[in-house]
C-alpha cells in the first residue's frame, strides 16, 4: 500500500474511490488532519508542532535521503509495471508530484502532467475529482496558475465530490472541501489574476506583491493593520479581525503543507501569528521567510523589523527586571546576613560581657585581702 499513499490510498479499486477518495492534495505526508472545535473550525497546530511537519517534507529535498530513495523506488516500480490500471496510472502521476519542484525534477513533473492529461479530458466519474485537483496542483508548481485555477474550478464544479478523504472523519472531510472550494481556489485565482496582468505587461514579476487575499469580505481583503491604520506589532484592528475566520491560521498551515516553498504564504502565516499576539512565532516565521525561503519585499522587511524591535525591547525589559530582581534579592540577602551577623555579635558580646563580669567577680573574691577576725 506504500506505493499508493499519495492522495490515492483507496484508488486501487474504483469501487472504493466512489465513497472514499484521496482528493486534491491529500497524502499521508501532506495533510494535517486538524481536530475541529464544536463549530466545525479547525484547531491549528502549535508553531513548533507545525514546523516539525514542515521539516518532514524537507527530507525529500535532501539528496540520498532515505525518504527520497523510497519515493524514487516507488515511482520506478509503478513506471515499469506492465498493464497498469487507470487508478494505478493516476497513482504514478501523484507519486511523481511528490517530488519537490526543482530544475532536476522538471522532466518528472512534466511526465506526471502528461500521464493525467487523458483523464483530465474525459475522466471516469470516480476519478474526476482527484485528477482535476491533482492537475491543478501540478500546474501551480510548474508556474501555470491560469491552468491551475481552471482545473481546481472544474474539480469543484464538474466532479462528484467525495464523502471521505484519506481516513478523515466526515466532519474533517467537509472542512477540507470548504478549504479547497474557498481558500485554495482563491489562492489559485489570485495567482491567475497576477499572471494575466504580467502577460498583459501591466505588472512586472514580483512587483508590488502582497499577501494573497485569502481572507476578507466580498472584494474587500483583510489588511493586517492596527487601530492606527498602520501595521502594529501584536495588534489587529477590530474591523479587520472580523474578516478573519476562527481557523485562519490552520487554513494557511495546511496550504503551506501543500506549497512549502511559497514565500507569500509564509509571510501570511507570520502576519496571522502577529495578529494573534504571538510575536515569538511571528518573528520566527518572518525570519524563515526572508532567510530560508528567501522571499522578501519592503513591507515584509518593515513588519519583521517592527516585531523584532518590540520583542527586543520586551526581552531587554525582562532582562532588566530580572537583573533588578536579582539585585534586590542580593540586597535582601546581604541585609539578612548583616542582621544575623549583628544579632550574633550582640549575643556573643553579651556572653563575653557576662563571662567577663563573672570572671572579674571571682578574681576579686579570690584576691580580696582577708579581714581580721
PyMOL commands that set and color helices and strands:
alter all, ss='L'
color gray80, all
select helices_A, chain A and resi 2-4+14-19+47-61+66-79+86-97+103-121+125-141+145-158+170-199+238-241+248-258+263-275+279-292+298-367
alter helices_A, ss='H'
color red, helices_A
select strands_A, chain A and resi 216-217+220-221
alter strands_A, ss='S'
color yellow, strands_A
deselect
rebuild
show_as cartoon
